[in-house]
Amino acid sequence: MTASAPTPSINIKIGEQPVEVTMYFGRLDELAEVVGSFERLPDVDFHAPTRQAVLDICLAPRDERGRRIEGEGVNLHQLTVEDGEAVLDFVKDHLSDFFLGRLEKHLRSLQANGDRLMGVGSSLNGLAGSASETR
């Protein structure tokens, strides 16, 4: 993960209404599903459907269980450019930290299990000549 974790929440305004956006795992998971991978982070800025989905995930009204409230949305025309960009930057910081952090943990796991993986690989290599033909 990054040297310092992203801020857990930001404060913006939609119209004159102050709104706090907090990054919870459920929201992060929804965002990661929309964006897909670290390589696609620029889509948050440059791909309109991704940008729209990101803003909707972050700004849509939710009930006490975190589910979006049907029929209620956010009028993005009341969101200033600065606040919209702040939300997008907030999301990219969290997604970058999440994707890179998961990759780092995966690589540490591979390194920690390197000897075991090598043993499995060498065992499988020895079986290659004895594999039966499938039809």
C-alpha positions as a Markdown table, in Angstrom:
| # | Residue | x | y | z |
|---|---|---|---|---|
| 1 | Met | 0.0 | 0.0 | 0.0 |
| 2 | Thr | 1.0 | 3.6 | -0.3 |
| 3 | Ala | 3.2 | 5.2 | 2.4 |
| 4 | Ser | 0.2 | 6.9 | 3.8 |
| 5 | Ala | -3.4 | 5.7 | 3.5 |
| 6 | Pro | -5.9 | 7.9 | 1.8 |
| 7 | Thr | -8.1 | 10.0 | 3.9 |
| 8 | Pro | -11.1 | 8.0 | 5.0 |
| 9 | Ser | -13.7 | 10.7 | 4.1 |
| 10 | Ile | -14.1 | 14.0 | 2.3 |
| 11 | Asn | -16.6 | 16.8 | 2.7 |
| 12 | Ile | -18.2 | 18.4 | -0.4 |
| 13 | Lys | -21.4 | 20.3 | -1.2 |
| 14 | Ile | -24.2 | 19.4 | -3.5 |
| 15 | Gly | -25.9 | 22.7 | -4.1 |
| 16 | Glu | -25.8 | 24.2 | -0.6 |
| 17 | Gln | -26.1 | 20.9 | 1.1 |
| 18 | Pro | -22.9 | 19.7 | 2.8 |
| 19 | Val | -22.2 | 16.0 | 2.2 |
| 20 | Glu | -19.6 | 13.7 | 3.7 |
| 21 | Val | -18.4 | 10.9 | 1.6 |
| 22 | Thr | -16.7 | 8.1 | 3.6 |
| 23 | Met | -14.9 | 5.2 | 2.0 |
| 24 | Tyr | -16.3 | 1.9 | 3.4 |
| 25 | Phe | -15.3 | -1.5 | 2.1 |
| 26 | Gly | -18.7 | -2.0 | 0.4 |
| 27 | Arg | -18.3 | 1.2 | -1.5 |
| 28 | Leu | -14.7 | 0.4 | -2.4 |
| 29 | Asp | -15.8 | -3.0 | -3.6 |
| 30 | Glu | -18.5 | -1.5 | -5.8 |
| 31 | Leu | -16.0 | 1.0 | -7.2 |
| 32 | Ala | -13.4 | -1.8 | -7.8 |
| 33 | Glu | -16.0 | -3.8 | -9.8 |
| 34 | Val | -16.8 | -0.8 | -12.0 |
| 35 | Val | -13.2 | 0.2 | -12.6 |
| 36 | Gly | -11.8 | -3.4 | -12.8 |
| 37 | Ser | -8.1 | -3.0 | -12.4 |
| 38 | Phe | -5.3 | -0.6 | -11.7 |
| 39 | Glu | -4.6 | -0.2 | -15.4 |
| 40 | Arg | -8.1 | 1.2 | -15.9 |
| 41 | Leu | -7.9 | 3.9 | -13.2 |
| 42 | Pro | -7.7 | 6.6 | -15.9 |
| 43 | Asp | -11.2 | 5.7 | -16.9 |
| 44 | Val | -12.4 | 7.4 | -13.8 |
| 45 | Asp | -11.3 | 10.7 | -15.4 |
| 46 | Phe | -11.6 | 10.0 | -19.1 |
| 47 | His | -14.5 | 7.5 | -19.7 |
| 48 | Ala | -17.9 | 9.2 | -19.2 |
| 49 | Pro | -19.8 | 6.0 | -18.2 |
| 50 | Thr | -17.2 | 5.1 | -15.6 |
| 51 | Arg | -17.1 | 8.6 | -14.2 |
| 52 | Gln | -20.9 | 8.7 | -14.0 |
| 53 | Ala | -21.0 | 5.3 | -12.2 |
| 54 | Val | -18.2 | 6.4 | -9.8 |
| 55 | Leu | -20.1 | 9.6 | -8.9 |
| 56 | Asp | -23.3 | 7.6 | -8.5 |
| 57 | Ile | -21.7 | 5.1 | -6.2 |
| 58 | Cys | -20.2 | 7.8 | -4.0 |
| 59 | Leu | -23.1 | 10.3 | -4.0 |
| 60 | Ala | -26.3 | 8.3 | -4.2 |
| 61 | Pro | -28.5 | 8.4 | -1.1 |
| 62 | Arg | -28.2 | 5.2 | 1.0 |
| 63 | Asp | -30.2 | 3.7 | 3.8 |
| 64 | Glu | -28.8 | 2.7 | 7.1 |
| 65 | Arg | -27.6 | -0.7 | 5.7 |
| 66 | Gly | -25.7 | 1.1 | 2.9 |
| 67 | Arg | -28.1 | 0.2 | 0.1 |
| 68 | Arg | -28.9 | 2.8 | -2.5 |
| 69 | Ile | -32.4 | 4.3 | -2.0 |
| 70 | Glu | -34.5 | 3.5 | -5.1 |
| 71 | Gly | -35.8 | 6.5 | -6.9 |
| 72 | Glu | -33.5 | 9.0 | -5.2 |
| 73 | Gly | -30.5 | 10.3 | -7.0 |
| 74 | Val | -28.1 | 13.2 | -7.0 |
| 75 | Asn | -28.4 | 16.2 | -9.4 |
| 76 | Leu | -24.8 | 16.4 | -10.6 |
| 77 | His | -25.6 | 19.9 | -12.0 |
| 78 | Gln | -25.6 | 21.1 | -8.4 |
| 79 | Leu | -22.0 | 19.7 | -7.9 |
| 80 | Thr | -19.3 | 22.2 | -8.5 |
| 81 | Val | -16.4 | 21.2 | -10.8 |
| 82 | Glu | -14.0 | 21.4 | -7.9 |
| 83 | Asp | -16.1 | 19.1 | -5.7 |
| 84 | Gly | -16.7 | 16.7 | -8.6 |
| 85 | Glu | -13.0 | 16.5 | -9.2 |
| 86 | Ala | -12.4 | 16.1 | -5.5 |
| 87 | Val | -14.7 | 13.0 | -5.4 |
| 88 | Leu | -12.9 | 11.5 | -8.5 |
| 89 | Asp | -9.5 | 12.1 | -6.9 |
| 90 | Phe | -10.7 | 10.6 | -3.6 |
| 91 | Val | -11.9 | 7.5 | -5.4 |
| 92 | Lys | -8.7 | 7.1 | -7.5 |
| 93 | Asp | -6.5 | 7.4 | -4.3 |
| 94 | His | -8.6 | 4.7 | -2.6 |
| 95 | Leu | -8.7 | 2.4 | -5.6 |
| 96 | Ser | -5.0 | 2.8 | -6.3 |
| 97 | Asp | -4.2 | 2.0 | -2.6 |
| 98 | Phe | -6.5 | -1.0 | -2.8 |
| 99 | Phe | -5.3 | -2.5 | -6.1 |
| 100 | Leu | -1.6 | -2.0 | -5.3 |
| 101 | Gly | -2.0 | -3.2 | -1.7 |
| 102 | Arg | -3.7 | -6.4 | -2.8 |
| 103 | Leu | -1.0 | -6.9 | -5.4 |
| 104 | Glu | 1.7 | -6.4 | -2.8 |
| 105 | Lys | 0.1 | -8.9 | -0.5 |
| 106 | His | -0.3 | -11.4 | -3.3 |
| 107 | Leu | 3.4 | -11.0 | -4.2 |
| 108 | Arg | 4.4 | -11.5 | -0.6 |
| 109 | Ser | 2.4 | -14.7 | -0.4 |
| 110 | Leu | 4.1 | -16.0 | -3.6 |
| 111 | Gln | 7.5 | -15.2 | -2.1 |
| 112 | Ala | 6.6 | -16.8 | 1.2 |
| 113 | Asn | 5.5 | -19.9 | -0.5 |
| 114 | Gly | 8.2 | -20.0 | -3.2 |
| 115 | Asp | 9.8 | -23.2 | -2.1 |
| 116 | Arg | 6.4 | -24.9 | -1.9 |
| 117 | Leu | 5.5 | -23.6 | -5.4 |
| 118 | Met | 8.8 | -24.8 | -6.8 |
| 119 | Gly | 8.2 | -28.3 | -5.3 |
| 120 | Val | 4.8 | -28.5 | -6.8 |
| 121 | Gly | 6.1 | -27.3 | -10.2 |
| 122 | Ser | 8.9 | -29.9 | -10.2 |
| 123 | Ser | 6.5 | -32.6 | -9.3 |
| 124 | Leu | 4.1 | -31.7 | -12.1 |
| 125 | Asn | 7.0 | -31.6 | -14.6 |
| 126 | Gly | 7.8 | -35.2 | -13.7 |
| 127 | Leu | 4.2 | -36.2 | -14.4 |
| 128 | Ala | 4.1 | -34.7 | -17.9 |
| 129 | Gly | 5.5 | -37.9 | -19.6 |
| 130 | Ser | 3.0 | -40.2 | -17.8 |
| 131 | Ala | -0.1 | -38.2 | -18.5 |
| 132 | Ser | -2.8 | -40.2 | -20.3 |
| 133 | Glu | -4.3 | -39.1 | -23.5 |
| 134 | Thr | -7.8 | -37.8 | -23.4 |
| 135 | Arg | -10.4 | -38.2 | -26.1 |
